Amino acid sequence: MNFELSEEQIMFRDMARRFAKQEMLPTLKDYERQRKVNYDVIKKMASLGLIGAHIPQEYGGLGLDYTTSTIIWEQLSQVSWTQTLTSVGQCVLAGTILTYAASEEQKKRYLPPLCRGEMIIAMAAVEPNAGSDATAIEASAVLDGDEWVINGNKNFISHGSIADVVLVLVQTDKAKGAKGMAVIAVDKGTPGFSSREVEMLGGRAGDIASLGFSDCRAPKENLVGEVGRGLQNSLVGIDTARLFIAAGGVGMAQGCLDASIKYAKERRQFGKPIASFQLVQETIARMQAEISAIRWQVYYAAELKSQGKPHAKELSAAKWLATELAVRVSNEAVRLHGAYGCTDDFPVEQHYRDSVLSTILGGTTEMHKLLIGRELLDINAMV
Ligand SMILES: Cc1cc2nc3c(=O)[nH]c(=O)nc-3n(C[C@H](O)[C@H](O)[C@H](O)COP(=O)(O)OP(=O)(O)OC[C@H]3O[C@@H](n4cnc5c(N)ncnc54)[C@H](O)[C@@H]3O)c2cc1C
């Protein structure tokens, strides 16, 4: 057992922390207020290699293990989970699926520009009637000559309206259930493909969209992986997304703790800094205790995944605990800042909004509890 970060991990941790403070923080409030994506951040992050941390080097990534990638994702999320989702998240979800399932030609076409920040690729599984239950998707794809004809709707898709390409999970044969599912790449601008941005509680400096496909035609060769393996291939990407979101939860919580320590020392009431009141110290001590415990759970899940070992229940615990931690800590941090904490002059308000979102994507807290229950009890309580 070794609890020390390696020299390389410390180097990437410090690089990501510096990047977040110097390149994300100064303009973050403007982008949050305008509800706009900062493409400069995506480009600059890509120039350091941080976007494709876990993608193999031969396809333009850094080829780092999941533990080191997790450390990077955590640092970036300390400043903005949403900007991290918008820049790195696409490599995490779509990038992982492509690395795992795409043909060599597709990998070469998509992954290097993705890692260079020159292309945005979304992944669309969830639909109006199919959220936690991905097996219920209704979007269909029918082969007509050399083209797939796609019909259906997708909901709450990260970077959905700014994406150059969307990987769409579709049903090719309803009678086959999950065995009929496939992933098809659809280019922006394809006739019959539309997108509409959705206003969310958080995620303001990002882009979440509803997508529509109406007799949308994609070339036959845009199939990613095999027909019948669409769900499994998507779940490989979702596994990495869960780790990314868990890292983000720890990052947001740490960002709130740092802000709370600074504010508690500066803010004076009853003639003293509020940091000198025992109840305020208890709040800060609890934040620290929970963050450090849950950070190790996230690193543990990352390490198991890096080593190719079974990690489902450890990762579910990490995703559940880290995102609920972020909600709890950011809530307390807002209260510790008083009314000022409810304004966007302090980072805790933005983390509070973003943290709620993080408990939902990549599987809700309830789904992760049920996944752990299923593994321990060998009973599926989800259906
Ligand atoms: C910020 C954000 C980004 C997203 N990005 C993407 C994306 O890029 N691509 C994509 O495909 N999707 C994306 N999503 C969608 C996300 O994956 C879904 O929201 C999530 O899977 C939950 O589905 P749902 O919202 O339909 O909730 P539902 O599945 O309808 O769940 C509603 C409630 O019921 C509970 N519930 C459901 N089933 C059970 C059960 N069996 N037992 C107990 N409780 C249950 C849930 O835990 C939840 O509390 C994103 C969502 C958010 C918030």
The ligand as a MOL file (V3000), in Angstrom:
LIG
                    3D

  0  0  0     0  0            999 V3000
M  V30 BEGIN CTAB
M  V30 COUNTS 53 58 0 0 0
M  V30 BEGIN ATOM
M  V30 1 C -25.4340 17.8220 -16.5290 0
M  V30 2 C -25.9410 16.5940 -17.2410 0
M  V30 3 C -25.2660 16.1290 -18.3530 0
M  V30 4 C -25.7250 15.0050 -19.0370 0
M  V30 5 N -25.0470 14.5740 -20.1540 0
M  V30 6 C -25.5000 13.4920 -20.8290 0
M  V30 7 C -24.8430 13.0560 -22.0210 0
M  V30 8 O -23.8370 13.6390 -22.4420 0
M  V30 9 N -25.3480 11.9820 -22.6820 0
M  V30 10 C -26.4730 11.3150 -22.2300 0
M  V30 11 O -26.8680 10.3390 -22.8700 0
M  V30 12 N -27.1050 11.7090 -21.1050 0
M  V30 13 C -26.6600 12.7800 -20.4030 0
M  V30 14 N -27.3160 13.2010 -19.2670 0
M  V30 15 C -28.5260 12.4980 -18.8580 0
M  V30 16 C -28.2830 11.6020 -17.6350 0
M  V30 17 O -27.5030 10.4920 -17.9970 0
M  V30 18 C -29.6610 11.2100 -17.0680 0
M  V30 19 O -30.2440 12.3860 -16.5740 0
M  V30 20 C -29.5560 10.1460 -15.9710 0
M  V30 21 O -29.1570 8.9210 -16.5110 0
M  V30 22 C -30.8870 9.9600 -15.2340 0
M  V30 23 O -31.9530 9.8280 -16.1210 0
M  V30 24 P -33.2510 10.7420 -15.9240 0
M  V30 25 O -32.8000 12.1430 -15.7580 0
M  V30 26 O -34.1920 10.4510 -17.0310 0
M  V30 27 O -33.8610 10.2990 -14.5470 0
M  V30 28 P -34.7930 8.9910 -14.2720 0
M  V30 29 O -34.1110 7.7740 -14.7260 0
M  V30 30 O -36.1640 9.2620 -14.7510 0
M  V30 31 O -34.7990 8.9950 -12.6830 0
M  V30 32 C -35.6300 9.8680 -11.9020 0
M  V30 33 C -35.4470 9.5030 -10.4350 0
M  V30 34 O -35.8760 8.1410 -10.2270 0
M  V30 35 C -34.8220 7.3950 -9.6590 0
M  V30 36 N -34.8650 6.0230 -10.1730 0
M  V30 37 C -34.9360 5.6060 -11.4690 0
M  V30 38 N -34.9580 4.2860 -11.5320 0
M  V30 39 C -34.8830 3.8390 -10.2630 0
M  V30 40 C -34.8480 2.5450 -9.6570 0
M  V30 41 N -34.8640 1.4100 -10.3840 0
M  V30 42 N -34.7930 2.4740 -8.3080 0
M  V30 43 C -34.7450 3.5900 -7.5630 0
M  V30 44 N -34.7620 4.8380 -8.0590 0
M  V30 45 C -34.8350 4.9520 -9.3950 0
M  V30 46 C -33.5400 8.0910 -10.0680 0
M  V30 47 O -32.4640 7.7910 -9.1930 0
M  V30 48 C -33.9600 9.5510 -10.0000 0
M  V30 49 O -33.8860 9.9960 -8.6830 0
M  V30 50 C -26.8730 14.3240 -18.5730 0
M  V30 51 C -27.5450 14.7820 -17.4280 0
M  V30 52 C -27.0860 15.8970 -16.7590 0
M  V30 53 C -27.8120 16.3700 -15.5220 0
M  V30 END ATOM
M  V30 BEGIN BOND
M  V30 1 1 1 2
M  V30 2 1 2 3
M  V30 3 2 2 52
M  V30 4 2 3 4
M  V30 5 1 4 5
M  V30 6 1 4 50
M  V30 7 2 5 6
M  V30 8 1 6 7
M  V30 9 1 6 13
M  V30 10 2 7 8
M  V30 11 1 7 9
M  V30 12 1 9 10
M  V30 13 2 10 11
M  V30 14 1 10 12
M  V30 15 2 12 13
M  V30 16 1 13 14
M  V30 17 1 14 15
M  V30 18 1 14 50
M  V30 19 1 15 16
M  V30 20 1 16 17
M  V30 21 1 16 18
M  V30 22 1 18 19
M  V30 23 1 18 20
M  V30 24 1 20 21
M  V30 25 1 20 22
M  V30 26 1 22 23
M  V30 27 1 23 24
M  V30 28 2 24 25
M  V30 29 1 24 26
M  V30 30 1 24 27
M  V30 31 1 27 28
M  V30 32 2 28 29
M  V30 33 1 28 30
M  V30 34 1 28 31
M  V30 35 1 31 32
M  V30 36 1 32 33
M  V30 37 1 33 34
M  V30 38 1 33 48
M  V30 39 1 34 35
M  V30 40 1 35 36
M  V30 41 1 35 46
M  V30 42 1 36 37
M  V30 43 1 36 45
M  V30 44 2 37 38
M  V30 45 1 38 39
M  V30 46 1 39 40
M  V30 47 2 39 45
M  V30 48 1 40 41
M  V30 49 2 40 42
M  V30 50 1 42 43
M  V30 51 2 43 44
M  V30 52 1 44 45
M  V30 53 1 46 47
M  V30 54 1 46 48
M  V30 55 1 48 49
M  V30 56 2 50 51
M  V30 57 1 51 52
M  V30 58 1 52 53
M  V30 END BOND
M  V30 END CTAB
M  END
